[in-house]
Amino acid sequence: MLQLRPYEASDAEKIVGWIKDEVSFRQWCADRYEKYPITAEDMNEYYERYAREDNLYALTAVDEDGVAGHLTMRFLDREKKAVHFGFIIVDSSKRGNGYGKQMLKLAVQYAHEALEAGKITLGVFENNASAYHCYKSVGFQEAEPEKTERYHILGEDWKCIWLEFKL
């Protein structure tokens, strides 16, 4: 049974191990990390920079075998009613078995009940079809962003699709 708990520094070693190539790395982090590959120390340093702010929630999904997934939540507004999901990843050996869908359902429930969010957003690159379909299966719908986000990654322009879950 999958459960969400607060991220622990010891989770990083597993999480960074799931990223097998630079394309999937860039799809996961949208260039929030500058270099590939990242280490567990890089990940922990990134989260430590935001530890004092009351705006970022890093969560880890665990099952009977241990760490199975990870994501972050952060508020987009001062009223703390809009939450954005990021750094969404599932253990590479468990992909295709419903773990992503399960983890996202738990995260939506947490955002609604614990954080009292009224809206949840996330971004997914158009070249990441499996993630896009996973998000849609949970109930996320395409939304019109204020501006179309494009990232210049690995010599290409990647379009980011903005998805929204209304509670």
C-alpha positions in Angstrom: 0.0 0.0 0.0 1.4 3.3 -1.0 1.7 6.2 1.5 3.1 9.7 1.4 5.5 11.0 4.1 7.8 14.0 4.4 11.0 13.7 2.3 14.1 12.6 4.2 17.7 13.3 3.1 18.3 9.6 3.0 15.7 9.3 0.2 17.8 11.2 -2.3 20.2 8.3 -3.1 17.3 6.2 -4.3 15.5 9.0 -6.2 18.5 10.2 -8.2 19.2 6.6 -9.1 15.9 6.4 -11.0 17.0 8.9 -13.5 18.7 6.9 -16.3 19.5 9.5 -19.0 19.7 13.3 -19.5 16.4 13.6 -21.5 14.4 12.1 -18.6 16.4 14.1 -16.2 15.5 17.4 -18.0 11.9 16.3 -18.3 11.9 15.7 -14.5 13.6 18.9 -13.3 13.0 21.4 -16.2 16.5 22.6 -15.7 16.1 23.5 -12.0 19.3 21.6 -11.6 22.1 22.8 -13.8 24.3 19.7 -14.3 23.5 16.1 -15.1 23.8 13.8 -13.4 22.9 15.0 -10.0 24.0 13.4 -6.8 22.0 12.8 -3.6 24.0 15.7 -2.1 22.9 18.0 -4.9 19.3 17.1 -4.2 19.6 17.6 -0.5 21.4 21.0 -1.0 18.5 22.1 -3.3 15.9 21.3 -0.6 18.0 22.8 2.2 17.9 26.2 0.4 14.1 26.2 0.8 13.9 24.6 4.2 13.3 27.9 6.1 10.5 29.0 3.8 6.9 27.9 4.5 6.3 27.3 0.8 7.8 24.0 -0.3 6.7 20.5 0.7 8.9 17.7 -0.4 7.1 14.3 -0.1 8.2 10.7 -0.6 5.9 7.9 -1.5 6.7 4.6 0.2 5.4 1.1 -0.1 6.3 -2.1 1.7 9.6 -2.2 -0.2 10.6 1.4 0.8 10.9 4.5 -1.3 8.7 4.3 -4.4 8.1 7.9 -5.6 8.7 11.5 -4.9 7.2 14.9 -5.6 7.1 18.5 -4.3 4.3 20.9 -3.6 4.6 24.7 -3.4 2.2 27.5 -3.1 1.7 29.8 -6.1 -0.1 32.5 -4.3 0.0 34.5 -1.0 -3.4 33.3 0.0 -2.1 29.7 -0.1 -5.0 28.3 -2.2 -3.1 27.3 -5.4 -0.5 24.5 -5.1 1.9 23.5 -7.8 3.3 19.9 -8.1 6.8 19.4 -9.3 9.7 17.0 -9.4 7.3 14.1 -9.9 9.0 10.8 -10.3 8.4 7.1 -9.6 10.9 4.3 -9.1 11.9 3.3 -12.6 11.4 -0.4 -11.8 7.8 0.2 -10.8 6.7 2.4 -13.7 3.7 1.2 -15.6 2.1 -0.4 -12.6 -0.1 2.5 -11.4 2.3 3.9 -8.8 2.3 7.3 -10.4 -1.5 7.5 -10.5 -1.7 6.3 -6.9 0.9 8.8 -5.7 -0.8 11.7 -7.4 -4.2 10.7 -6.0 -2.6 10.8 -2.5 -0.9 14.1 -3.2 -4.2 15.6 -4.5 -5.9 14.5 -1.3 -3.1 15.9 0.9 -3.1 19.2 -1.0 -6.9 19.5 -0.5 -7.2 18.2 3.1 -3.9 19.3 4.8 -3.0 22.4 2.7 -6.6 23.4 2.0 -5.8 24.1 -1.7 -8.6 25.0 -4.1 -6.5 24.4 -7.2 -3.5 22.3 -8.1 -1.3 22.8 -11.1 1.6 21.1 -12.7 3.6 21.4 -15.9 4.6 18.6 -18.3 6.7 18.7 -21.4 4.9 17.8 -24.6 7.6 15.2 -25.3 6.7 13.3 -22.1 3.6 11.5 -23.2 3.5 8.8 -20.5 3.6 11.4 -17.7 0.9 13.5 -19.6 -1.4 10.5 -19.8 -0.8 9.6 -16.1 -1.8 13.2 -15.0 -4.9 13.2 -17.2 -6.0 9.8 -15.8 -5.9 11.3 -12.3 -8.2 14.2 -13.4 -5.8 17.0 -14.4 -7.0 19.0 -17.4 -5.2 21.3 -19.7 -5.3 24.9 -18.7 -4.4 28.1 -20.5 -1.2 29.6 -18.9 -0.7 33.3 -18.8 2.0 32.7 -21.4 3.3 29.6 -23.2 6.3 28.3 -21.4 9.2 27.0 -23.6 12.5 25.8 -22.4 15.6 25.5 -24.5 16.9 22.1 -23.5 19.6 20.0 -25.1 19.5 22.2 -28.2 15.8 22.0 -28.7 12.8 24.1 -27.7 10.5 22.1 -25.3 6.9 23.3 -24.8 5.5 23.0 -21.4 1.8 22.0 -21.1 0.1 23.5 -18.1 -2.4 21.1 -16.3 -4.8 21.9 -13.5 -6.9 20.0 -11.0 -9.8 21.9 -9.6 -11.0 20.8 -6.2 
